[in-house]
Amino acid sequence: MPECNHNCEGCTSNCASRQSAPEKFQTQSSIKNVIGIVSGKGGVGKSLITGLLASEMSKKNFNTAILDADITGPSIPKMFGLRDSLLSDGHFIQPALSKNGTKIISMNLCLPSETDPVVWRGPVLMGVLQQFFEEVDWGFTDYMFVDMPPGTGDVPLTVFQSLPLKGIIIVTTPQELVSMIVSKALRMAEIMNIPVLGLVENMSYFICPECNQKHYIFGNSNLEEFAQTHGIKNFVQIPILPEFARYCDSGKIEDFDASKYLDSLIKNL
């Protein structure tokens, strides 16, 4: 039996994957580019990169949006200083707007308290994800960044199958263990024919304020070699910056200028 690529169109096999494959999500809004932000494991800064990419694209006068698909671990609203609950116009859910106009949908904007846990099984999570895409008034959007949960489970699989992805950006850190796990996410994208638009190595190095030298705290970077192995031409490094925590914790991520780190990635999106 040939390897399943989870693309059921034109497939005659009556397998479990085919029986449970979700339909393509539809939206009344005009969304030109949908880009998934992916990581093989948690804690590598995927949500940070999502927030920075949306902020930088907004500064370049693109209409941007973030769909926070990390439904059980949402962190996007806090980064942007958003706390008010979402509203509806009677037909569609209205996304929250950041200071610079980025449209944001996140589970944390639907909960009575941002510390309330989301203890739901897979089918319920899939339903919420569908609502976030189909029942929200995204209006005209140039770039939607989808902050995905780590790994290769139900939600990433549904995003790959059901959203009109232009491609994905993969976030990693220098450790070899992380690179091994990221390879799984890359393999998943290859199997499902999803283009990899770029690779971000977060926490790549630290610049000492005393000697102004780079220190590779998590080991020497193998980003270039890793990118070449997987045929990825678009890759960038992000250093360890204490400012990130300060800007994110205070809800002012849009005030951080990340252009010198991300512009080479952004110009190829």
C-alpha positions in Angstrom: 0.0 0.0 0.0 1.5 3.4 -0.9 2.3 5.9 1.8 -0.7 8.0 2.7 -0.3 11.8 2.1 -3.6 12.6 3.8 -4.9 14.1 0.6 -8.2 12.2 0.0 -9.0 13.9 -3.3 -8.9 11.3 -6.0 -7.9 8.5 -3.6 -10.0 5.3 -3.7 -8.7 3.7 -0.5 -11.4 3.4 2.2 -9.0 3.9 5.1 -9.6 5.4 8.5 -7.8 8.6 7.4 -10.3 9.0 4.5 -13.3 8.4 6.7 -12.3 11.0 9.2 -10.8 13.6 6.8 -12.3 17.0 7.5 -13.8 19.1 4.7 -12.0 22.2 3.5 -13.0 25.2 5.6 -14.8 28.1 3.8 -14.9 31.8 4.6 -16.8 34.8 3.4 -13.8 37.0 4.0 -11.0 37.7 1.5 -7.8 36.2 2.8 -4.9 36.3 0.3 -2.1 34.4 2.2 -2.6 31.9 5.0 0.8 30.9 6.6 1.1 28.4 9.4 3.8 28.9 12.1 4.9 25.4 13.1 7.2 23.8 15.6 8.0 20.2 16.4 7.9 20.8 20.2 6.8 23.5 22.6 8.9 26.1 24.2 10.9 27.2 21.1 9.1 30.6 20.7 6.6 29.8 18.0 4.0 32.3 19.3 6.7 34.9 19.7 7.7 34.5 16.0 4.0 34.6 15.0 3.5 37.9 16.9 6.7 39.4 15.5 5.9 38.4 11.9 2.4 39.9 12.1 3.7 43.1 13.7 6.4 43.6 11.0 4.0 42.9 8.1 1.5 45.4 9.7 4.3 48.0 9.8 4.8 47.5 6.1 1.1 48.4 5.6 -0.2 45.0 5.0 -3.6 44.0 6.5 -2.6 41.3 8.9 -4.4 38.8 11.1 -3.5 36.0 13.6 -5.6 32.9 14.1 -4.4 31.4 17.4 -4.9 27.7 16.7 -3.0 26.7 19.9 -6.4 26.4 21.5 -5.3 24.7 24.7 -2.3 27.0 25.2 -3.1 30.4 23.8 -0.6 33.2 24.4 -1.1 35.7 21.6 -3.6 38.0 23.3 -1.3 38.7 26.2 1.5 39.6 23.8 -0.7 42.2 22.2 -2.3 43.5 25.4 -5.7 42.2 24.6 -8.1 41.2 27.4 -11.7 42.2 26.3 -14.0 39.4 25.2 -14.9 38.9 21.6 -18.2 40.4 20.2 -20.6 39.4 17.4 -22.5 41.6 15.0 -25.3 39.0 14.9 -23.8 37.3 11.8 -20.1 37.0 12.4 -17.6 37.1 15.3 -15.6 40.3 15.3 -11.9 39.8 15.8 -10.0 41.8 18.4 -7.9 44.6 17.0 -4.4 45.2 18.2 -3.0 48.7 18.7 -1.6 48.7 15.1 -4.8 47.0 13.6 -3.8 43.4 13.5 -7.0 41.2 13.7 -6.7 38.5 16.3 -8.8 35.5 17.3 -7.8 33.4 20.3 -9.4 31.0 22.7 -8.2 33.3 25.6 -10.6 36.0 24.3 -13.5 33.6 24.7 -12.9 32.6 28.3 -14.2 34.3 31.5 -10.6 34.4 32.8 -7.3 34.1 30.8 -6.1 31.5 33.3 -9.1 29.1 32.8 -7.9 25.8 31.3 -9.3 24.4 28.1 -9.9 20.7 28.8 -11.4 19.5 25.6 -11.0 16.5 23.3 -9.9 16.5 19.7 -13.4 16.8 18.0 -14.3 19.8 20.0 -11.0 21.5 19.3 -11.6 20.9 15.6 -15.0 22.5 15.8 -13.6 25.6 17.5 -10.8 25.9 14.9 -13.4 25.7 12.1 -15.5 28.4 13.8 -12.4 30.6 14.2 -11.8 30.5 10.4 -15.4 30.4 9.0 -17.4 32.4 11.5 -15.1 35.4 12.0 -15.3 38.6 10.0 -11.7 38.7 8.8 -12.6 41.2 6.1 -9.8 41.8 3.6 -6.6 40.3 4.9 -3.2 40.2 3.1 -1.5 37.9 5.5 -3.1 35.6 8.1 -0.6 33.9 10.4 -1.8 30.7 12.1 -0.1 30.0 15.4 -0.3 26.3 15.6 0.2 24.0 18.6 3.5 22.0 18.7 3.8 18.5 17.3 2.0 16.6 14.6 -1.4 15.9 16.3 -5.0 16.6 15.5 -4.9 20.4 15.2 -1.8 20.6 13.0 -3.2 17.9 10.8 -6.6 19.7 10.5 -4.9 23.0 9.7 -2.8 21.2 7.0 -5.9 19.5 5.5 -8.6 22.2 5.9 -7.0 25.7 5.7 -5.9 27.1 2.3 -2.3 27.3 3.4 0.2 29.1 1.2 2.9 27.3 3.2 4.4 27.1 6.7 7.3 28.6 8.6 9.1 26.3 11.0 10.5 27.5 14.3 13.4 25.7 16.0 16.2 26.2 18.4 19.9 25.1 18.1 19.8 21.9 20.2 20.2 18.7 18.2 17.3 17.1 20.0 15.0 19.9 18.8 16.3 19.6 15.3 15.4 15.9 15.3 11.8 16.7 16.4 11.5 19.5 13.9 12.5 17.0 11.2 9.2 15.2 12.0 7.2 18.4 11.3 9.2 18.9 8.1 8.4 15.3 7.1 4.7 15.9 7.8 4.7 18.9 5.5 6.5 17.0 2.8 4.0 14.1 3.0 1.0 16.5 2.7 2.6 18.6 0.0 2.7 21.8 2.1 5.5 24.2 1.0 8.0 25.2 3.7 8.4 29.0 3.2 11.1 29.5 5.8 13.0 28.3 8.9 13.5 30.4 12.0 16.2 29.5 14.6 15.1 31.2 17.8 17.4 31.6 20.8 20.3 31.1 18.4 22.9 33.1 20.4 23.3 35.7 23.1 25.3 38.9 22.6 27.1 39.8 25.9 26.5 43.5 26.7 30.0 43.7 28.3 32.2 42.2 25.5 29.7 42.5 22.6 30.6 38.9 21.6 28.2 36.2 20.5 27.8 33.3 22.9 26.1 30.1 21.7 24.4 29.1 24.9 22.5 26.2 23.5 25.4 25.0 21.3 26.7 26.0 18.0 24.1 26.6 15.3 23.7 24.0 12.5 20.9 26.0 10.9 22.5 26.4 7.5 23.4 22.8 7.3 19.9 21.8 8.4 18.3 24.1 5.9 20.5 22.8 3.1 19.7 19.2 4.0 16.0 19.9 3.7 16.2 22.2 0.7 15.1 25.3 2.6 16.6 28.5 1.1 14.9 31.1 3.4 16.2 31.0 7.0 17.0 33.4 9.8 18.5 33.5 13.3 16.9 35.3 16.2 19.1 35.9 19.3 18.3 35.6 22.9 17.0 39.0 23.9 15.8 39.9 27.4 13.6 42.6 25.8 11.4 39.9 24.3 10.1 38.9 27.7 9.5 42.6 28.7 7.6 43.5 25.6 5.5 40.3 25.6 4.7 40.4 29.3 3.6 44.1 29.0 1.5 43.4 25.9 3.6 45.7 23.7 5.2 43.3 21.2 4.2 45.6 18.4 6.6 48.2 19.8 9.6 45.9 19.3 11.5 46.5 16.0 12.3 43.0 14.7 12.9 44.1 11.1 16.7 43.5 11.1 16.0 39.9 12.1 13.0 39.1 10.0 13.1 41.3 6.8 15.1 38.7 4.8 12.4 36.1 5.7 9.4 38.5 5.1 10.5 39.6 1.6 10.1 36.1 0.3 6.6 35.4 1.7 
